[in-house]
């Protein structure tokens, strides 16, 4: 102990520096505060996402219109040409109306085109708009289902200019049920719109087809045109949809370009041919 005590004054005389004292906790906090604030600010800047502006959102939908490769719902991929058939028809109809072609068309035929284009517009909103959220996709899908029923129902009524038969009353009732079903789809949380009451939805569409078929069989005067419409719209179209077009179909389509054109596009073309035949029948039976 005496040796250690005697060495301490000697060390001080030789100029050996004492170890620095550690700063107190509050002093460390004060000294590091500017650096810590800078680090926190940098971290916050790096992780905080900027809220998209209206121009950003508009740019997303304009640039991605008809070009996205998947649906926000997550159930299906999207071929490049999905929805373009119906979009082209809507553009053509609007162009024709702007050029005044509808002025020379019979009233029933003009109404037929307008009602059909509403159906195509629903399809365009579903397939062409690059929805960013599953909710947006579900709303568009529900509107597409309503649009399909609307097409059948409106065509059923147009042939006689009103609701005069059991089939026409049935078509209106089916359309009302389809609307209520899509509203109910958003009242529950267990299933997505695509899978909600799927069999019942397909049953409603089948009833729509049957009611329209009965009305057309009575109203279309040209037998060959009527048979062609019935075969395409009531046999070929539903069979092809169930076999090849629905998202869980098992059969391979007769024509398909991977990533560009699929069975759904073939089905849209079949429906377009049916609508053109129906329009031809209306034009041939109405005087200009």
N, C-alpha and C positions, 0 to 999 in steps of 0.2 A: 504493500500500500504506500509506504514511504517513497518507493521508486516511482510509482505511478504519479504520486502527487508532485514529486520533484520534476518529472518530465513535462508536466503541463505548462509551467512557467517557461521552461526552455523552448517548448514548441512555439509559445507566443513570441519569445524573443527572436526565434529564427524566422518569424513572419509567415508561418503556416496559417492559411485562411480557415476560418471556421466554416462548417457546412451551412448553406443557406437555410433559413427557416422556411417551412412550408406555409404558404398563405392560408389564412382561415377560409372556411367554406364560403362565407359571404363575399370575401375578397375575390375568390376564384370565380364565383358567379358573376360578380361585377365586371371582372376583366374579360370573361369569355362571352358576355352578353352580346356585344356587337357581332362577333364571329358566328355565334349560335343563331342569332337572328338572320344573318345572311344565309346560313345553311338552310334554316327552316323556310326562308322565303324562296330559295332556289328549289327546294323539294316541293313546296306547294305549287310553284309555277310549273314544275315538270309533271306533276300528277293531276292537277286540276284541269278538267276538260272545258274547253270554251263552248258556251251555249251556241248552237248553230243559229245563224240569222235566217231571216225569211229568204234572202237571196240564196243562201246555201241550200236550204230545203228545196227551193224552186229549181235550182241547178241540178240537184240530185234527180228529181223526177223528170226534168226535161232531157238531161243527158242519158238517163237510164231507161227512157220510155221505149219499150219493145226490145231492149237489149240485155236485160238481166237473165242470168242462167239458172236461177232458183227462185222459188216462192218463199215469202216470209213465213208461211205456215209450216214449212219444213217437211211436208208430206211428199212433195214431188220436185223433180228438176224441171226446168223449162227449156224446151228446144227454141232455137232462134226465131222460127216463124210462127210460134204459138200466138194466136190472136190476130195475126196480120190479115187473114181472110176477112174477118168481121170488121176490122178497122178500115180496110180498103172499101168495103161495102158502105160503111157509114160515110166515108169521105166522098164516094161517088154519089150517094144519095143527096148529101148536102150540096155538092157541086151542081147536080141536076136541078135541085130546087132553086139555087141561086141563079141559074141560067134560064129559069122559067119553064122547064120541061113539064113540071107538075101541073101547069095551068091547062094543058091539053089532055090530061089524064082523067078518066072517070073518077068520081068521088070515092067509090069503094076501093078501087085500085090504089088511089092516093093514100087512103087511110090504111090499107094493107101494108104499103111500103113504110109508112110512119110507125105503125105498131111493130113491124118486124125490125126496124132500125133501133127501136128502144131495147128489144131483146139483144141485138148485136152490140149496142152500147154497153149493156151490162157485162157482156162477155169481154169487150175491150177493156173495161175498167179492171176486170179480174186478171186478164192475161197480159196486158200491155203495161199497166202501171207498176213500177217497181216499189211496191209497198215495203216500208222499213220495219213495220211491226206486225206481229201475228194478229193483233186486233184489226188493223187495217185490211189485212188479207181476209180475215173472217167476215168482215162487213161486206167486202166486195164479193165474196163467195155467196153469202146469203142473198145479196141483190141479184146475182147471176141465177140462182135457183128461182127466185121470184120472177125474173125476166123470162126464164124458160116457160114457166106456167102461164105468164102473161101472153106469150106468143101463141100458145095453143088456144087460150081462152078468147083472146081478141079475134083470132082467125075464125073461131067457131061462131062468134056473134056477127062478124062482117058478112058472112054468106047470106044472111037474111035481114041484116040491118037492125037487129035487136034480139032480145031474149024471148023466144016464142015456143021452144020445145023443151022436152025433158033433158035432152043432151046439152042444150045451151044453159039451162039452169044448173045442171050438173057441173059444167065447165066453170061457171061462176063460183059455185060452192068449193070446187077444188082449188081455185085460185085463192079464195079467202082462207082456206085451210093451210095452203102453202105459206101465205103471209104470216099467219098466226104461228106456224111451226118455226119460222125463222126468228120471230120475236122470242119465242120460248127458248131457242138455242142460246140466247144471250142472258137468259134468266137463270141458267144452271152453270155449274163450274166443273162438272165431271167429264164432259166430252167436248171436243172441238166441233165447230159447225159442220165440217165435212162428215164426221161420223155420227152426229146427233140424229137419232131417229132415221137412220139411213134407209132401211127397208120401207118404212112408211113414206118417206119422201119419194123413193122410186115408185111406190104404189100410186101416189098422187099423180106423178107424171104419166104413168101408164093409163090411169083413168082419163087424164087430159087427152091423151092420144086416142083412146076409144071414143070419147065424146066427139072429138073433131072428125074422126073417121066416119061416124054415123051422119054428121051434118054434111060432110063433103059427098058422101055416097048419094045423098038426096039432092044436093044442090048443083053439083058439077054435071053439065049436060053432055059433054063429050066423054064417051065411055072409055076410050083409050087413054085419054089424059087422066081420068079419074083412077083407072086401074094402075097406071104408072105412079101416080101420087101415093096411092094406098100401099103398093108394094115397097116403094122406096122409104116412105115415112113411117109405116106401121110394121114392116117386117125387116127390111135390110138395115135401116138406121138403128133401131133398138138392139137387134142382134149384134151388129158390129160394135155398138157401144159396150154392151155387156161382155163381149168376147175379147175385144182388143183395146178399147179406149179408156175405160175406167182405170184409176190409178193402180188397182190390184189385179188387173186382167192377166190371164194366164196364156192366152194365145198370141202368136206373133202376127203383126200386121202384114198385109200384102205389099205395102210400099212404105219404106221408112229410110230416112237419111239421118244417121246418128248425130244427135246434137243440133239438127237443123229442122227436120220435118218428121213428125211422128204420127201415130194413129189418130190422135186428137184432131190433127189438121185434116186428115182424110175424112173424119166424121163431120167436121165443119163444112167441107166441100159437098158432102152428100146432102146435108141440111140445106145448103145454098141452092143446090139443084132442085130440091123439093120446093123451096120457096119460089124459085123462078117458074116452075111448072104451075104452082098455085096462082101466081100473078098472071101467067098466060091464060089460065082458065077464066080468071076474073075479067081480063081485058077482052077475051073473045065473047063473053056473055053480056058485057056492058057496051052500050053505044057511046061513041065519042061525042 
